[in-house]
Amino acid sequence: MAEAARIIDRIDAAPRWTQADADALNARFAGVDAGTMLKALLAEGRLGRVAVVSSFGTESAVLLHLVAQADKSVPVIFVDTLKMFPETLDYRDMLIRTLGFTDSRTVTPLPDVIAKKDETGLRWSYDPDGCCEIRKVEPLARAKNGLDTWISGRKAFQSVTRQNLPRFEIEDGRLKINPLGDWDKAALEAWFEAHDLPRHPLEAQGYLSIGCEPCTSKVMPGEDPRAGRWRGWDKVECGIHTASTPIGDPDDPANAPAF
């Protein structure tokens, strides 16, 4: 009897998501409120392995509340750079408990990398990009390894570098969802009030965008909300977000809905 043909295992290295998928989702949910959108997507179960990434900053409670309303089992990922405000760590624990999330994950920098590249703990003072890379970018990359989709709290109004932010974009083959991309400060404030969400304890002191303690300062009246981040440096992002992918032309056959 002839030997059965041997089955060859192959690794599927093709991206799970494409720009056409993002364009289709942007079209499908145009004009749909963020809460309804998240409930539909999470109920359908087509996002694959999904998590929400949160900095637990001054506006984080809104996105987390929306996700919790849709599905409290969605993992919540927090990067503890080991340079965070103690108030942020306390706020994280309180929000997770208050909103009822069942899967909270904290990722930290690799000890051997810190020992090798930031032995004194002062790299932030002379190389903030390098500090962000080893303390935030690399840990988050590890945390996202294995994810198909991640939910981000980015909003277009926060900075000129975040304008024209689509709700759905593709990043390294993953689907990235920005549910609050088109929300403004007034909408966020209204949501806080309507749902009596707890505030970050440092917000009342003038910290409008909160990251690591050494690189965060108070924002003065009239300044960009993120002006207090890396003040004095030509730096506006930590590096975990790349440039937004453009929304494709729906009339282009190459962008025909695939979702």
DATARA-V111838 format. One record per pair of residues at least 6 apart in sequence whose C-alpha atoms are under 7 Angstrom apart, sorted by the first residue. I is the first residue (numbers start at 1). J is the second residue. If there is no record, write none. Layout:
# DATARA-V111838
I|J  I|J
This chain:
# DATARA-V111838
15|173  16|148  16|173  16|174  17|170  17|173  17|174  17|175  18|170  18|173  19|170  20|255  20|256  20|257  20|258  21|257  21|258  21|259  22|168  22|169  22|170  23|247  23|248  23|255  24|257  24|258  24|259  25|168  26|167  26|168  29|37  34|179  34|180  35|66  38|67  38|70  39|70  41|47  42|70  47|148  47|149  48|148  48|149  49|147  49|148  49|149  50|74  50|147  50|148  50|149  50|150  51|74  51|75  51|76  51|77  51|149  51|150  51|151  52|75  52|76  52|77  52|150  52|151  52|152  53|76  53|77  53|78  53|150  53|151  53|152  54|60  54|76  54|77  54|78  54|153  55|78  56|88  56|91  56|92  57|200  57|209  57|210  58|199  58|200  58|203  58|208  58|209  58|210  60|153  61|197  62|188  62|191  62|192  63|153  65|99  68|99  68|101  72|100  72|101  72|102  73|101  73|102  73|103  74|103  75|103  75|104  75|105  76|103  76|104  76|105  77|104  77|105  77|106  78|105  78|106  78|107  79|106  79|107  79|108  79|136  79|139  79|140  80|106  80|107  80|108  81|108  81|109  81|135  81|136  83|212  83|213  84|211  84|212  84|213  85|212  85|213  87|201  91|200  107|139  107|143  108|139  109|134  109|135  109|139  123|131  124|131  132|238  137|239  137|240  148|174  148|175  149|174  149|175  149|176  150|175  150|176  150|177  151|176  151|177  151|178  152|176  152|177  152|178  153|178  153|180  154|178  154|180  154|181  155|162  155|180  155|181  155|182  155|183  156|162  156|163  156|164  156|165  156|181  156|182  157|163  157|184  158|225  158|226  159|224  159|226  165|181  165|244  166|181  166|247  167|177  167|178  167|179  167|181  168|175  168|176  168|177  168|178  169|175  169|176  169|177  169|244  169|245  170|176  170|245  206|218  206|219  207|217  207|218  207|219  208|219  208|225  209|225  209|226  209|228  209|229  210|216  215|229  215|230  216|228  216|229  216|230  217|228  217|229  218|228  219|225  219|227  219|228  248|255  249|255  250|256
